[in-house]
């Protein structure tokens, strides 16, 4: 089952993390007394060097602290940072990185509706979506669940079509949760990003999603998400 499901880690971190996601920067953004928290894509330069891309496309270079030893686990992260400069070279801003939080990053997966074993392993436990949006080419979800810190929880975005239904006018996916029998002692929050790269189809400029989620009230909530991109974006990746 491990190739279908990745363990959801850093439960304690996400349980205490409260963050305002900055989508843009104001004109008074260059004070060392100010900081922002943003969801970003992590870009590897070499084994010890990384830069970040905001979901609005702005690129950030870490100019301080000197010698920062980052070891990102995933392609997405939440960063706390202070702006040090305006555009320099290929970067929109040089920043001082104050803190860094890994965000679980995964692909959409296919599981046949008739495969009971895999369906059970992916889980049918309820989960609450606090917010859901497309940004940076990812479907991003801030979710809430109950935990006891006895066993690890798993979250996945699942398609019942072997081709992930990438050619459908509206793509239906299900956000799934497996609590692995973890006791429900207190509430926690988490963030996860799902890569939407498979849905960038030549000849199209957008795709619409319906995300189905089993909520704690027993009802299935449906979230409509539109992912806009351009043919130029698709061609640049080929």
Backbone as CSV, one residue per row, in Angstrom:
resi,resn,N_x,N_y,N_z,CA_x,CA_y,CA_z,C_x,C_y,C_z
1,UNK,0.816,-1.213,0.000,0.000,0.000,0.000,0.852,1.266,0.000
2,UNK,2.140,1.150,0.335,2.947,2.353,0.519,3.110,3.146,-0.760
3,UNK,3.052,2.489,-1.940,3.213,3.255,-3.160,1.970,4.065,-3.496
4,UNK,0.868,3.768,-2.850,-0.356,4.521,-3.065,-0.560,5.591,-2.009
5,UNK,0.003,5.378,-0.845,-0.243,6.289,0.264,1.082,6.659,0.907
6,UNK,1.290,7.945,1.117,2.448,8.401,1.862,1.990,8.824,3.248
7,UNK,2.786,8.503,4.222,2.418,8.855,5.592,2.374,10.360,5.770
8,UNK,1.352,10.804,6.468,1.218,12.226,6.775,2.041,12.515,8.014
9,UNK,3.041,13.388,7.835,3.983,13.632,8.926,3.797,15.017,9.503
10,UNK,4.623,15.302,10.509,4.672,16.615,11.169,3.325,17.017,11.745
11,UNK,2.659,16.074,12.408,1.343,16.355,12.978,1.411,17.438,14.046
12,UNK,2.397,17.348,14.913,2.496,18.322,15.992,2.727,19.727,15.458
13,UNK,3.583,19.842,14.427,3.851,21.136,13.818,2.579,21.763,13.291
14,UNK,1.809,21.016,12.518,0.615,21.560,11.906,-0.474,21.814,12.939
15,UNK,-0.434,21.081,14.054,-1.449,21.278,15.084,-1.334,22.656,15.717
16,UNK,-0.127,23.191,15.771,0.064,24.478,16.443,0.286,25.631,15.470
17,UNK,0.404,25.314,14.169,0.718,26.355,13.204,-0.516,27.163,12.844
18,UNK,-0.468,28.456,13.094,-1.488,29.378,12.602,-0.769,30.399,11.755
19,UNK,-1.251,30.622,10.533,-0.473,31.416,9.598,-1.389,32.224,8.695
20,UNK,-0.984,33.471,8.421,-1.663,34.284,7.426,-0.894,34.174,6.132
21,UNK,-1.532,33.718,5.072,-0.846,33.500,3.807,-0.858,34.790,2.991
22,UNK,0.322,35.364,2.766,0.420,36.627,2.038,0.458,36.358,0.546
23,UNK,-0.471,36.932,-0.206,-0.483,36.757,-1.649,0.186,37.917,-2.373
24,UNK,0.354,39.028,-1.685,1.017,40.175,-2.291,1.711,40.977,-1.202
25,UNK,2.563,41.876,-1.637,3.359,42.665,-0.707,3.036,44.140,-0.896
26,UNK,2.871,44.872,0.218,2.535,46.289,0.082,3.786,47.128,-0.118
27,UNK,3.572,48.436,-0.338,4.693,49.313,-0.657,5.583,49.601,0.540
28,UNK,5.104,49.259,1.726,5.872,49.528,2.935,6.492,48.228,3.447
29,UNK,6.966,47.387,2.501,7.390,46.039,2.860,8.849,45.884,3.190
30,UNK,9.612,46.983,3.320,11.043,46.865,3.472,11.537,47.212,4.859
31,UNK,10.668,47.119,5.843,11.058,47.379,7.215,11.515,46.093,7.880
32,UNK,12.646,46.141,8.572,13.148,44.943,9.264,12.246,44.549,10.420
33,UNK,11.326,45.427,10.781,10.391,45.109,11.854,9.138,44.418,11.358
34,UNK,9.025,44.231,10.021,7.842,43.592,9.459,8.187,42.213,8.911
35,UNK,7.204,41.331,8.961,7.410,40.005,8.380,6.107,39.507,7.786
36,UNK,6.237,38.541,6.880,5.089,37.932,6.224,5.209,36.421,6.323
37,UNK,4.075,35.754,6.206,4.066,34.300,6.075,3.351,33.950,4.784
38,UNK,3.997,33.164,3.941,3.449,32.838,2.630,3.650,31.364,2.316
39,UNK,2.715,30.839,1.559,2.862,29.499,0.995,3.671,29.636,-0.285
40,UNK,4.733,28.844,-0.422,5.654,28.989,-1.551,5.987,27.632,-2.153
41,UNK,6.513,27.687,-3.366,7.127,26.511,-3.980,8.623,26.574,-3.724
42,UNK,9.191,25.460,-3.314,10.614,25.376,-2.996,11.379,24.944,-4.244
43,UNK,12.393,25.719,-4.621,13.202,25.408,-5.807,14.625,25.064,-5.384
44,UNK,15.092,23.900,-5.779,16.443,23.462,-5.412,17.466,24.016,-6.399
45,UNK,18.443,24.749,-5.880,19.533,25.275,-6.695,20.678,24.273,-6.726
46,UNK,21.089,23.807,-5.563,22.061,22.719,-5.439,21.782,22.013,-4.116
47,UNK,22.672,21.146,-3.685,22.409,20.321,-2.504,22.201,21.133,-1.228
48,UNK,22.690,22.354,-1.204,22.585,23.159,0.014,21.874,24.492,-0.190
49,UNK,21.415,24.759,-1.415,20.860,26.070,-1.721,19.469,25.946,-2.331
50,UNK,18.535,26.767,-1.830,17.160,26.772,-2.322,16.679,28.216,-2.440
51,UNK,15.806,28.451,-3.413,15.073,29.708,-3.423,13.583,29.395,-3.443
52,UNK,12.738,30.445,-3.424,11.294,30.234,-3.293,10.539,31.031,-4.347
53,UNK,9.397,30.485,-4.753,8.493,31.197,-5.655,7.147,31.356,-4.977
54,UNK,6.697,32.621,-4.844,5.363,32.881,-4.317,4.323,32.423,-5.332
55,UNK,3.104,32.199,-4.887,2.056,31.741,-5.786,1.658,32.782,-6.817
56,UNK,2.057,34.045,-6.605,1.804,35.072,-7.623,2.939,35.158,-8.638
57,UNK,3.943,34.251,-8.522,5.047,34.194,-9.471,6.303,34.913,-9.038
58,UNK,6.248,35.707,-7.986,7.422,36.445,-7.515,8.471,35.473,-6.972
59,UNK,9.747,35.743,-7.310,10.843,34.885,-6.862,11.600,35.534,-5.716
60,UNK,11.921,34.718,-4.713,12.580,35.204,-3.506,13.930,34.525,-3.333
61,UNK,14.949,35.345,-3.059,16.283,34.826,-2.778,16.588,35.020,-1.294
62,UNK,17.067,33.967,-0.642,17.390,34.033,0.787,18.778,34.656,0.949
63,UNK,18.816,35.921,1.359,20.083,36.629,1.546,20.581,36.542,2.982
64,UNK,19.694,36.205,3.904,20.059,36.089,5.315,19.060,35.130,5.974
65,UNK,19.376,34.454,7.048,20.700,34.476,7.682,21.742,33.720,6.856
66,UNK,22.971,34.203,6.906,24.051,33.568,6.165,24.298,32.160,6.725
67,UNK,24.486,31.208,5.838,24.784,29.853,6.277,23.573,29.056,6.706
68,UNK,22.375,29.531,6.375,21.167,28.790,6.725,21.198,27.422,6.059
69,UNK,20.981,26.382,6.850,21.079,25.014,6.338,19.684,24.413,6.212
70,UNK,19.024,24.693,5.102,17.692,24.160,4.865,17.753,22.730,4.346
71,UNK,16.818,21.910,4.802,16.676,20.549,4.293,15.193,20.268,4.038
72,UNK,14.614,20.902,3.005,13.186,20.742,2.741,12.828,19.291,2.435
73,UNK,11.680,18.857,2.953,11.198,17.502,2.690,10.310,17.442,1.462
74,UNK,9.653,18.575,1.155,8.649,18.587,0.102,8.856,19.783,-0.829
75,UNK,8.040,19.838,-1.883,8.142,20.919,-2.859,7.423,22.185,-2.434
76,UNK,6.654,22.115,-1.340,5.913,23.278,-0.865,6.278,23.539,0.585
77,UNK,6.151,24.810,0.972,6.488,25.189,2.338,5.762,26.474,2.702
78,UNK,5.661,26.729,3.986,5.221,28.019,4.496,6.449,28.683,5.100
79,UNK,6.720,29.911,4.650,7.895,30.607,5.162,7.476,31.894,5.864
80,UNK,8.214,32.230,6.899,8.104,33.512,7.589,9.351,34.302,7.197
81,UNK,9.155,35.517,6.631,10.301,36.227,6.078,10.135,37.734,6.182
82,UNK,11.272,38.400,6.088,11.335,39.862,6.049,11.950,40.276,4.722
83,UNK,11.368,41.285,4.075,11.862,41.743,2.774,13.046,42.683,2.971
84,UNK,14.134,42.397,2.260,15.342,43.203,2.390,15.558,44.142,1.207
85,UNK,15.001,43.790,0.028,15.278,44.623,-1.143,14.187,44.470,-2.186
86,UNK,14.229,45.380,-3.154,13.381,45.268,-4.331,14.093,44.342,-5.328
87,UNK,13.663,44.368,-6.569,14.174,43.449,-7.578,15.685,43.566,-7.742
88,UNK,16.347,42.413,-7.738,17.779,42.339,-8.001,18.035,41.124,-8.881
89,UNK,18.615,41.358,-10.062,18.898,40.265,-10.974,17.620,39.550,-11.379
90,UNK,17.609,38.229,-11.204,16.445,37.424,-11.567,15.428,37.307,-10.449
91,UNK,15.654,37.998,-9.333,14.782,37.862,-8.168,13.988,39.134,-7.908
92,UNK,12.733,38.941,-7.521,11.866,40.070,-7.217,12.184,40.684,-5.859
93,UNK,12.675,39.846,-4.940,13.035,40.338,-3.610,14.149,39.477,-3.025
94,UNK,15.057,40.134,-2.312,15.957,39.437,-1.396,15.257,39.441,-0.035
95,UNK,15.370,38.323,0.689,14.657,38.223,1.960,15.566,37.707,3.067
96,UNK,15.156,38.002,4.284,15.698,37.352,5.473,14.686,36.287,5.876
97,UNK,15.114,35.046,5.926,14.223,33.946,6.267,14.196,33.770,7.782
98,UNK,13.012,33.991,8.369,12.871,33.901,9.822,12.484,32.509,10.286
99,UNK,11.666,31.825,9.496,11.249,30.477,9.866,10.748,29.751,8.634
100,UNK,10.729,28.415,8.721,10.408,27.569,7.576,9.623,26.359,8.058
101,UNK,8.486,26.070,7.390,7.657,24.915,7.734,7.387,24.096,6.472
102,UNK,7.758,22.835,6.494,7.436,21.961,5.372,5.934,21.795,5.236
103,UNK,5.445,21.746,3.986,4.046,21.447,3.704,3.998,20.161,2.896
104,UNK,3.262,19.195,3.385,3.097,17.925,2.696,2.679,18.172,1.250
105,UNK,3.418,17.593,0.298,3.159,17.788,-1.124,3.022,16.430,-1.801
106,UNK,1.922,16.233,-2.543,1.639,14.929,-3.112,1.061,15.070,-4.515
107,UNK,0.953,13.927,-5.204,0.290,13.858,-6.496,-1.130,13.336,-6.311
108,UNK,-1.993,13.665,-7.257,-3.307,13.023,-7.317,-3.096,11.553,-7.666
109,UNK,-3.826,10.642,-7.013,-3.643,9.214,-7.267,-4.938,8.592,-7.782
110,UNK,-4.786,7.488,-8.499,-5.926,6.720,-9.003,-6.113,5.460,-8.181
111,UNK,-7.356,5.201,-7.784,-7.724,3.935,-7.153,-9.042,3.488,-7.756
112,UNK,-9.072,2.274,-8.248,-10.289,1.741,-8.850,-11.405,1.661,-7.813
113,UNK,-12.620,2.078,-8.155,-13.748,1.972,-7.228,-14.040,0.535,-6.815
114,UNK,-13.618,-0.427,-7.640,-13.889,-1.838,-7.355,-12.821,-2.492,-6.486
115,UNK,-11.729,-1.785,-6.235,-10.637,-2.352,-5.442,-10.888,-2.044,-3.961
116,UNK,-11.573,-2.941,-3.275,-11.976,-2.701,-1.889,-10.787,-2.585,-0.948
117,UNK,-9.749,-3.357,-1.205,-8.572,-3.326,-0.328,-7.911,-1.948,-0.361
118,UNK,-7.677,-1.435,-1.550,-7.030,-0.120,-1.667,-7.968,0.994,-1.214
119,UNK,-9.264,0.834,-1.487,-10.223,1.833,-1.020,-10.222,1.919,0.506
120,UNK,-10.159,0.770,1.165,-10.114,0.762,2.631,-8.799,1.350,3.143
121,UNK,-7.709,1.041,2.445,-6.405,1.524,2.914,-6.279,3.039,2.771
122,UNK,-6.969,3.609,1.796,-6.902,5.056,1.614,-7.750,5.785,2.646
123,UNK,-8.714,5.068,3.232,-9.480,5.611,4.345,-10.805,6.247,3.939
124,UNK,-11.765,6.187,4.881,-13.077,6.802,4.692,-13.419,7.715,5.871
125,UNK,-12.409,8.129,6.629,-12.664,8.922,7.832,-12.998,10.370,7.474
126,UNK,-13.883,10.997,8.251,-14.265,12.384,7.965,-13.114,13.353,8.215
127,UNK,-13.209,14.494,7.558,-12.201,15.531,7.697,-12.857,16.859,7.329
128,UNK,-12.442,17.926,7.963,-13.052,19.237,7.713,-12.112,20.103,6.890
129,UNK,-12.615,20.649,5.806,-11.843,21.590,4.991,-12.095,23.003,5.504
130,UNK,-11.053,23.641,5.982,-11.154,25.023,6.463,-11.054,26.004,5.291
131,UNK,-10.169,25.706,4.349,-10.062,26.505,3.132,-9.420,25.644,2.049
132,UNK,-9.783,25.946,0.797,-9.256,25.188,-0.335,-9.130,26.139,-1.513
133,UNK,-7.989,26.102,-2.206,-7.755,27.040,-3.291,-6.655,26.513,-4.196
134,UNK,-6.639,27.053,-5.429,-5.530,26.771,-6.337,-4.538,27.906,-6.238
135,UNK,-3.269,27.571,-6.181,-2.224,28.584,-6.142,-0.892,27.965,-6.482
136,UNK,-0.129,28.608,-7.357,1.188,28.104,-7.714,1.162,26.824,-8.513
137,UNK,0.002,26.477,-9.112,-0.107,25.216,-9.841,-0.400,24.036,-8.943
138,UNK,-0.863,24.309,-7.726,-1.197,23.258,-6.762,-2.614,23.485,-6.233
139,UNK,-3.284,22.392,-5.876,-4.501,22.490,-5.093,-4.082,22.454,-3.638
140,UNK,-4.372,23.522,-2.914,-3.924,23.682,-1.539,-5.108,23.570,-0.589
141,UNK,-4.929,22.795,0.474,-6.014,22.567,1.420,-5.512,22.775,2.842
142,UNK,-6.225,23.626,3.570,-6.029,23.751,5.007,-7.170,22.978,5.657
143,UNK,-6.848,21.919,6.389,-7.884,21.022,6.904,-7.798,20.875,8.414
144,UNK,-8.888,20.361,8.991,-8.978,20.143,10.437,-9.405,18.712,10.697
145,UNK,-8.845,18.107,11.732,-9.154,16.713,12.055,-8.956,16.516,13.546
146,UNK,-9.347,15.370,14.054,-9.164,15.029,15.463,-8.034,14.027,15.597
147,UNK,-7.205,14.204,16.608,-6.033,13.342,16.731,-5.730,13.001,18.186
148,UNK,-4.933,11.947,18.355,-4.503,11.546,19.686,-3.015,11.308,19.764
149,UNK,-2.309,11.474,18.616,-0.851,11.294,18.523,-0.403,9.870,18.834
150,UNK,-1.290,8.907,18.599,-0.930,7.503,18.778,-0.477,6.907,17.450
151,UNK,-1.170,7.241,16.367,-0.802,6.743,15.041,-0.873,7.872,14.029
152,UNK,-0.197,7.686,12.903,-0.099,8.730,11.888,-1.327,8.751,10.983
153,UNK,-1.775,9.955,10.662,-2.893,10.136,9.748,-2.374,10.225,8.311
154,UNK,-3.274,9.920,7.353,-2.925,10.003,5.939,-4.006,10.775,5.200
155,UNK,-3.606,11.630,4.288,-4.542,12.339,3.436,-4.112,12.170,1.987
156,UNK,-5.090,12.067,1.087,-4.819,11.894,-0.333,-5.923,12.535,-1.153
157,UNK,-5.606,12.855,-2.391,-6.585,13.327,-3.354,-6.717,12.239,-4.409
158,UNK,-7.936,11.700,-4.559,-8.135,10.456,-5.295,-9.041,10.657,-6.504
159,UNK,-8.652,10.012,-7.615,-9.470,9.954,-8.822,-9.939,8.521,-9.021
160,UNK,-11.173,8.350,-9.533,-11.645,7.003,-9.839,-11.466,6.671,-11.319
161,UNK,-10.708,7.529,-12.036,-10.409,7.304,-13.447,-8.920,7.036,-13.618
162,UNK,-8.589,5.990,-14.374,-7.177,5.594,-14.510,-6.337,6.670,-15.181
163,UNK,-6.957,7.530,-16.012,-6.228,8.636,-16.629,-6.360,9.918,-15.819
164,UNK,-6.835,9.794,-14.571,-7.075,10.908,-13.655,-8.135,11.876,-14.172
165,UNK,-8.855,11.463,-15.242,-9.921,12.276,-15.833,-9.402,13.626,-16.314
166,UNK,-8.145,13.657,-16.767,-7.523,14.929,-17.137,-8.214,15.591,-18.326
167,UNK,-8.892,14.813,-19.162,-9.529,15.380,-20.350,-10.987,15.761,-20.130
168,UNK,-11.510,15.511,-18.943,-12.901,15.864,-18.656,-13.053,17.373,-18.530
169,UNK,-14.220,17.874,-18.918,-14.480,19.310,-18.788,-14.493,19.721,-17.320
170,UNK,-15.084,18.869,-16.477,-15.051,19.074,-15.031,-14.480,17.805,-14.398
171,UNK,-13.410,17.944,-13.664,-12.731,16.804,-13.046,-13.249,16.611,-11.626
172,UNK,-13.738,15.429,-11.334,-14.241,15.112,-9.998,-13.194,14.319,-9.226
173,UNK,-12.810,14.831,-8.064,-11.812,14.201,-7.216,-12.344,14.124,-5.795
174,UNK,-11.736,13.253,-4.994,-12.176,13.096,-3.606,-10.989,13.263,-2.665
175,UNK,-11.160,14.139,-1.687,-10.153,14.335,-0.648,-10.425,13.321,0.454
176,UNK,-9.468,12.404,0.665,-9.682,11.274,1.561,-8.751,11.325,2.769
177,UNK,-9.233,10.733,3.871,-8.518,10.769,5.143,-8.577,9.396,5.789
178,UNK,-7.441,8.944,6.290,-7.367,7.709,7.075,-6.685,8.051,8.398
179,UNK,-7.426,7.959,9.490,-6.856,8.308,10.797,-6.118,7.139,11.436
180,UNK,-6.155,5.961,10.796,-5.448,4.792,11.307,-5.776,4.493,12.764
181,UNK,-7.070,4.626,13.087,-7.580,4.330,14.435,-6.960,5.201,15.526
182,UNK,-6.453,6.349,15.140,-5.907,7.272,16.133,-7.049,7.805,17.011
183,UNK,-6.891,7.801,18.322,-7.947,8.325,19.204,-8.239,9.793,18.920
184,UNK,-9.500,10.200,19.077,-9.896,11.586,18.817,-9.908,12.367,20.131
185,UNK,-8.742,12.873,20.514,-8.596,13.558,21.800,-8.672,15.069,21.680
186,UNK,-8.170,15.639,20.580,-8.224,17.084,20.417,-8.117,17.438,18.938
187,UNK,-8.481,18.673,18.621,-8.464,19.124,17.238,-7.061,19.543,16.811
188,UNK,-6.790,19.344,15.534,-5.521,19.764,14.957,-5.785,20.279,13.545
189,UNK,-4.808,20.998,13.011,-4.900,21.509,11.647,-3.721,21.021,10.825
190,UNK,-3.908,20.968,9.518,-2.823,20.601,8.615,-2.943,21.329,7.294
191,UNK,-1.847,21.355,6.551,-1.825,21.885,5.195,-1.289,20.802,4.268
192,UNK,-1.848,20.726,3.072,-1.334,19.812,2.060,-1.509,20.467,0.697
193,UNK,-0.554,20.224,-0.207,-0.617,20.730,-1.578,-0.553,19.552,-2.541
194,UNK,-1.437,19.555,-3.540,-1.464,18.500,-4.553,-1.081,19.103,-5.903
195,UNK,-0.105,18.469,-6.555,0.430,18.968,-7.818,-0.601,18.794,-8.936
196,UNK,-0.938,19.898,-9.619,-1.924,19.873,-10.700,-1.288,19.820,-12.082
197,UNK,0.013,19.536,-12.158,0.708,19.508,-13.443,0.044,18.594,-14.478
198,UNK,-0.493,17.401,-14.091,-1.123,16.536,-15.106,-2.315,17.180,-15.798
199,UNK,-2.888,18.225,-15.212,-4.089,18.843,-15.764,-3.797,20.036,-16.676
200,UNK,-2.520,20.285,-16.947,-2.158,21.329,-17.915,-2.124,20.686,-19.293
201,UNK,-3.215,20.842,-20.045,-3.386,20.189,-21.329,-3.227,21.205,-22.451
202,UNK,-2.419,20.860,-23.465,-2.225,21.739,-24.605,-3.562,21.994,-25.300
203,UNK,-3.799,23.237,-25.645,-5.046,23.600,-26.294,-6.108,24.093,-25.336
204,UNK,-5.816,24.039,-24.037,-6.755,24.531,-23.035,-6.079,25.616,-22.204
205,UNK,-6.890,26.409,-21.518,-6.319,27.448,-20.667,-6.810,27.355,-19.230
206,UNK,-7.673,26.371,-18.954,-8.161,26.206,-17.593,-8.794,24.833,-17.430
207,UNK,-8.982,24.433,-16.180,-9.701,23.207,-15.862,-10.518,23.465,-14.602
208,UNK,-11.697,22.863,-14.544,-12.565,23.010,-13.385,-12.590,21.701,-12.602
209,UNK,-12.566,21.834,-11.286,-12.590,20.671,-10.403,-13.804,20.719,-9.496
210,UNK,-14.305,19.533,-9.169,-15.239,19.365,-8.066,-14.549,18.460,-7.054
211,UNK,-14.276,18.994,-5.884,-13.573,18.253,-4.842,-14.595,17.799,-3.804
212,UNK,-14.737,16.499,-3.650,-15.702,15.912,-2.722,-15.006,15.554,-1.413
213,UNK,-15.625,15.921,-0.304,-15.024,15.704,1.013,-16.087,15.208,1.982
214,UNK,-15.794,14.128,2.697,-16.696,13.629,3.744,-16.449,14.421,5.016
215,UNK,-17.430,15.240,5.405,-17.298,16.115,6.565,-17.723,15.382,7.836
216,UNK,-17.490,16.034,8.982,-17.803,15.407,10.268,-19.306,15.277,10.523
217,UNK,-20.112,16.020,9.785,-21.557,15.889,9.947,-22.123,14.726,9.147
218,UNK,-21.238,13.972,8.474,-21.663,12.822,7.693,-22.043,13.161,6.264
219,UNK,-22.105,14.454,5.964,-22.456,14.887,4.617,-21.204,15.011,3.745
220,UNK,-21.394,14.840,2.438,-20.312,15.068,1.488,-20.371,16.508,1.008
221,UNK,-19.338,17.270,1.300,-19.259,18.656,0.860,-18.547,18.679,-0.503
222,UNK,-18.995,19.560,-1.375,-18.407,19.684,-2.707,-17.849,21.092,-2.876
223,UNK,-16.588,21.180,-3.282,-15.919,22.466,-3.475,-15.562,22.620,-4.950
224,UNK,-15.993,23.728,-5.541,-15.712,24.019,-6.941,-14.457,24.875,-7.044
225,UNK,-13.479,24.372,-7.789,-12.202,25.066,-7.940,-11.903,25.218,-9.429
226,UNK,-11.472,26.405,-9.832,-11.051,26.620,-11.216,-9.556,26.896,-11.249
227,UNK,-8.848,26.134,-12.069,-7.405,26.282,-12.222,-7.157,26.897,-13.594
228,UNK,-6.731,28.151,-13.623,-6.470,28.850,-14.875,-4.979,28.823,-15.183
229,UNK,-4.666,28.503,-16.424,-3.292,28.565,-16.887,-3.347,28.949,-18.362
230,UNK,-2.217,29.039,-19.027,-2.189,29.397,-20.451,-1.467,28.324,-21.234
231,UNK,-1.700,28.305,-22.551,-0.992,27.357,-23.414,0.507,27.593,-23.327
232,UNK,0.909,28.850,-23.160,2.336,29.183,-23.054,2.942,28.487,-21.850
233,UNK,2.192,28.428,-20.727,2.683,27.746,-19.535,2.934,26.280,-19.841
234,UNK,2.012,25.652,-20.573,2.132,24.236,-20.907,3.304,23.988,-21.848
235,UNK,3.436,24.837,-22.873,4.503,24.650,-23.857,5.872,24.824,-23.229
236,UNK,5.996,25.709,-22.227,7.300,25.958,-21.585,7.769,24.766,-20.787
237,UNK,6.847,23.852,-20.426,7.230,22.683,-19.648,7.575,21.496,-20.528
238,UNK,7.258,21.577,-21.832,7.492,20.450,-22.743,8.900,20.502,-23.323
